[in-house]
Amino acid sequence: MSHETHRSLENDGHRVVLRRTDDTVILYAQSGRVVTPYWMDLALAGVALRPGTVLDGEAVIWRDGRLAFGAAQSRAASSVTRARALAARHPASYACWDLMQHPDPAIGDTRPLPYTERRALLLELLAEVGPPIQPVPATDNRDVAEHWYEALQEQGLEGVVAKQGAAAYPSGRHGWVKVRHADTVDGLVVGFTGPRLRPHHLALVVGDEDSQVRLSARLEPVLAAHIGTALAGTEVMGERRTERETYTRIQTDLTVEVLAGSGRHGTLTVVRIPNDSCQPVSPKLRLMESLIAAVREQDEAARFLAGPGDFDLDRGDHVEEVHLASGAALEGFAGDGAGGTYFFCGEGGEERPVLYADSEGGSALVAIGLPELLRLLLVAPWWRGCQAFTAEESRKLADEYLEDIPDLLARRDYAAAALGLDLSTEAVVLDRLREVALGVGEDFVLIFTPEGYPYEPLIRA
């Protein structure tokens, strides 16, 4: 029955949207980036699908009877040539959990349909295809799901995903409840990145002291302040390097509790300091303690961003109906006075790529993550006026702003400090803007939905 809860397996792989067009197969990462060259074995298998089909699932690799995320990660991070060699040794499978578009024009976009109807259509479609493209096992029997959760962990299963049978397809999977194998363990703090009183990441040893040093996920602001207080009197041992990042090594007996998952989500997420007055970081606190929340709370920062930056968090609704060509999620979160809109692309939080669309049919990927966007708006609020991206052009635009707002730089520095952001030079942020727009930005094509026309690029080579 559609009102029941259905549970499917959560695999250990790379999120991939598979789109079968009239002529070919295109695979997209959750950010919207085209990743077809890295998963050509799946693209070839996808030719068996009927044109017009769009699937949502994960690219997974089996080795020695279990899911091997390391193998999938190596494939995704390798060169195209090496990816093909890896595919020959360890072919990928596509674990499909949902149907986004049905090839029958009479059905079309299936995302508004209840999950039970999407699931039935998915099973019917994939019955014509077979491995390596397969639907993930799913059940409406709680006992069966609990058995899967316990019995299949050794095979690399991350957990199970619960979905309401009557629910439509949720953008970004926010309407799905994931239950993963995870536990809280102690980690010894051996270093940090960023400022000591408000560290960005902790360098941790989990388990024996001879274990590898690993960097934690980004600390939540409230927790970072508590940890910064505990680090204030520690002895600095110098700079060290791990995971391709430099951190400050310290001598301390401080331990923290971390949430370490069993699969690829084994990222070390610090949740609290043992015996500290702060409680474990809840999902609600994680949501509120964000840069968006900080902008709303810091009046001076909000005024600067709304004034010179022309950035308003209350203008997230775009003037036109649009979508990404890749089918990835698109979330408007801010806008400007001329009708332009800033969108988060793909699944995740404020680390997602940011695409800007004006009200005249132009768009560009302008930043990878909200911190990068805010640095651009703080340092070069005139970026929309840049065409040649030369030093002379930037200086002319800056002078015009300074003439109108004599205390611009002082207000900018105050706003950056209030948000905890380190600032770069105009040249650095504008070079980064061009790099993003002309590099990975080429894979983020914005489409005017009613007519299917792509937006024109705002930044050209």
N, C-alpha and C positions, 0 to 999 in steps of 0.2 A: 504494500500500500504506500502511496506517495508521502503520507505524513510520517512514516517511520524513519528511523535513523539508519543509514547505510554506511558500512565501513569498508575501506579498501586498504591494500597494503601501501606503505610508504617506502619507496625504494631508495637506494643510495646511488644517485646518479646526477646527471646534469639536466636541468629543466630546459626543454626544447619544445617549441611550437613547430609542427610539421604542416606545411601548406602544399597541396598538390594543385598546380595550375594546369592550364591547357597543354603547356609545352614541357614543363619540368617540375621539379620538387625543390622547395626552398625551406631551409631550417633556420629558425631564429632563436637566439638566446633570450632569456627572460627580460634582458635590457632592451631588446629589439634589434640587436646586432645580428647580421647574417652570419651563420656559422656552417653553412652547407659544406665548404671545402674540408672541414675537419671531421665531418660525419658522412662522407660520400657513400659508405656502405648502406647507411639508412636512407639516404636520398635515392639510391638505386632501388632499394626495396620499396620505397614509397611510390615508385612509378606504377606499381600494381593497384594503387588506390584510384578511385574514380576522380577525374578532374573536378575541382571545386571543393574538395574535402580539406578541412583544417582540423588538426588534432592537437591536443595538449597532453604532454606527458614528459617522460624522462629518458634520456639516452643512458643506458647502463651497459656495463661490461661484466661478464661472468668469468671468473678464473678459479679453478680448483673447487668448483661447486659452491662458490659464494660470490656475492656482488663485490666488486673491487672498485671502490671509488677512486683509489690512487691511479688505477689504469685509465679511468674515465677522465680524471683530472690531467694526467699526462697527455692524453689525446687532445683535450681542449686547449691546453697551454702550449702545444708544440707547433712547429712550422707545418705548413700544408704538406710538404714532402714527407716529413716524419710522421704526420698523422696518417697518411696513406700506408706507410710501412707498418705502423702500429695496428691499423685496421686489418691488415693481412694476417698478423699474428694473433690478434684478439678482436674478432668481429664484435660489433655492438648490437644490442637489441633495443627496441623502442617499447618501453612500458607505458601504454596509453591509458590515461585515467579519465579523459573527457573528450567530447566532441563539440567543437566550436562552430563548425560550418558543415552542413550536409550538402552533398553534390546535387541532390534533387532541388531544382529551383523552387518547387512548390513548398519545400521545407526551409531551405536556406539557412539563415542565422539561427542556430539552435540555442544560443546562450540564454534567451528568455524562457526556454522550456524548463519544466521540472527536471530534476536530476534523473528520476526514474525513466522519463521519456528519452532523455539524452543517452542514458546508459543502454536502453533497448536499441536505439538507432545505432549506437557505437558497435554493439555486439553484432548486429546484422551486417554492418559495413565490413568489419574486420574479419568476419567469417569467410569473406571472399578472398582475403589476402593471406593470412597465416603468418608464421614467424618469418623474419625477426620482429615484425610489428604485431604486438599482442595487447589485449586489454589487461589491465591489472586485475587480479582477483578481487571480488567485492561480495559482501554479504549483508543481509539485514538481520542476521542472527548474532546477538552479542556474544554468546558462548563460543561460536566459531571464531569470531574476531579475537577474543581473548586467547584462544588456543593458538592462532597465528602469531599473536604478539609474543607469546612465551616460547613457542616451538621454533620459530623461524629466525630468531635473533642471530644464531650461529651462521646463518646464510647471508648475513649482511643487511637484514631487514632493519630499517630505522624505526618502524613503529606502524601505527595505523592512522588513517585519516577518516574522521566521522563527518558525514554530510546528511542534511535533511533531504528526504526524498522529494519533497515539494519545492525545494529551493532552486532558483535560477543559478546560472553560472556566475560565480562571484568574481569581480575584477580583482586580480591580485590574490585570489584564494582567501580573502579575509573572512569569508563566511564559513570556512572549513575549520574544524578543530583537529589539531594534530596531537597524537599521544606518542611520544618518542621514548626510547630507552635512554635515560639520563640519570645522573646522580650528582650529589654535591660532595666535593672532596676538598681537602686543604691544599693550598699552594704556598710555597715559600717565596716571598718577595725578594728578588735579587737585583731589581733595577726598575727603571721607568723611562718613558719617553715624555717629552714636553716639559713644562715647568714643574718643579718639585711640589709646589703648593697646590697645584691643580693638574696632576699628571693625566696624560692622554691614554697611555697604555701601561700595564705593569709587565715586567719581565719576571716570569714565574718558573719555578721548578715544582712539578707535581709528581709525588712519589718519592723515590730515593733522591738524595742530594746529588748523586752522580748522573741524574737524568738530564735530558736535553733542556736547555733554557728555551722557553716559548713565550711569545708576546700574547697578552690577553686581547680580547676585543676592546673597542673604545669604551672607556669608563663613562658611566652616566654622571652628569655634572654634580649632583648632590653627593654621590658616593665618592667621586674624585676629590671633593673638598674634605670629606672625612679622612680619606687616605692621605691626602696632602698634609693634614695636621699630624698624622702619625709618622710621616716621613721627614718632618721638619728637622729633627735632630740627628738624622742618620749620617754615617760617614760615607763620603763619596770616594769610590775606588777608581774612577776614570771611565772612559768610554769603551764599550764593547759592541759587538755586532752579532746579530742572529736574525735568521729569516729575512736576510737582505736589508735589515733595518738596524740603525745604530741606536743604542740605549745607554743610559747612565747607570753604571754598576754601583751598587751600594752594599754596605755591610749592615745587616739587620736581622732580627729574629721574627720580624713581622710575618704573620701568615694571614691569608684571606681564604674565604670559601668561594669556590668556583663551580660552575655548572659545566660539566664535561660530558658531552653526548657520546654515543657509541659509534656513530657513523661520521659522515662528513661534517655534521653539525657538532663535532667534538671541539669546536672553538672554545677557548677558555673564557667564559663569561663570568666576571667577578660579580658576586651578588651581595657580599657583606664582609665586614671584619668581625671575626668571632669575638663575642663578649662586648661588642660595641653597642652603643645606644641606638644606632640606626637599625631599622628593620630590613629584612630582605627586600631587594628592589622589585616592586610589583610591575606587571605590564602597564598598568595605568600610570605609574610614576615614570616609566620609561617613555611613555607617550608624551607626558606633560613636560618632562625635562628635555626638551628639544630646542633646536635653534629657532624654530618657528615660535615656540612658547616664549623663548627668551626675547625675541623681537617684540612680541606683544607686551611683555612685562617691562622692558627697558624703554622708557618714554623717549629719551634722547636718541637712542638708536633707531627707534621707529620713526621719529620725526625726520632724521637724516635720510633714511631709506625712502620715506614717502616724499620728501622734498627733492633734493638733488638727484637721488636715485630713482625717483618715479616708480616706486615699488610698493604696492598696496596689497596686503594680505586679504582684504575684503573684496578683491576684484578677480576672483578665480574662475568666473564663468566666461567662457569665450563667446565672441559675437556670432560664431558660426559652429555648425556641427562638424567635428573633425575626428579623425582617427589615424593611427599609425598604420602604414602599409604592412608592417610585420604582424599586426594583430595584437601587439603587446599592449598592456594597460597604459592608459593616459589619464593623468590626474591633474587638473588645473588647481593651482594653489595660490596664485597671486596674479596681479595684472598691473597695467600702467594707465595713465590718464587718457591715452590715445586709443584705448581698446585692445591693446596687446595683452597676451596672457603667457604666464610661465607654467609649464607642465612638468610634473615628474613623469619619467618614462619607465615602464616595466614594473616589476614587483620589488617591494622592499620599503625602506624608510627614506630618510633625508640624504642618504648616500647615492640615491638614484640619479641617472643623467637628467639634466634639465634642458628642456626645449622651449624656445621662445617663439611665439607666433604673433605677428602684428595683425592689424585689422584690415590689411590690404592684400592679403594672400602671400605674405612672405614668412619664412620661418628659418630657424637655425638652432642647432644644438649649441648651447652657450657655456655649459659647465658640466662637470662630472661631480655631482653632489651639491647640496645647498651651501656648505661652507665656501666652495669655490665661487659660486654665484654671488654670495654676499661680498666676498673680497673684490670681485669685479665691480659691483655696484658702489662699494666704498671708495675704491681707488680710482676708478674711471667711470663715473656715472654718466659720462657723455659717450659711452661706447656705441650707442645706436647711431651716432653721427659719424663714426669712422667708416671710411671707404678705402683709402690707400693703406691704412695702418702704418703710417710713417711717424717718426718722432716729431717732425714739423707739424703734421696734422694734429697729433695728440696734444702738443703744446698749445696750438691755437685754440683748440676746443677747451683745454684746461683754463687758459687765460680768460676765455669768455665766462666760464663758470665762476672763476675767482673774482672777476670784476663785479658780477652780480651778488656773489656771496663771499665777502672778504674773509670771514672766519671759517671758510669751508674746511681747510686742513685741520684746524683745531677741533671742529665738530666731528670730522671723520675719525680722528684719532680717539676721541672720547667714545664714539659709537663702537669702534672696533674693540676698545678695552672693555666696554660693557658687555659685549658679546663673547669676549675671550678669543678673539681672532687676531692672528699675526698677519700683518699686511706686507705685500710685496710692492715693487715699483710699478709705475704705469706700463713700462715696456714689458715687464714680466707677465702681468695679467692680460695685456692685449695680445701678446704672442701666444699665450695659453688659449685665449679665446679663438684665435685663428686656427691653432693646432686642433682643438676640439671640433670646431665647425667643419673644417676641411678634411679631418681624419675620420674618426669614428662617426662623426656627424652625418657622413654620407649614407649610413645605414638607417638613419632615423628620418624617414620620409613621411611628412604630414599630408594627409589626404582630406580634401573637402568632400565630406561624406555624400551629400545629395547628388553630386555630379561625378564623383570619382576622380577629380582632378588633383594633382599634387600641388602643394604650395611651392612658390619660387624660393630658391635659396637667398637668404639675406646677405650672406658672406660668400664671396667668390674668390677663387685663386687669382 
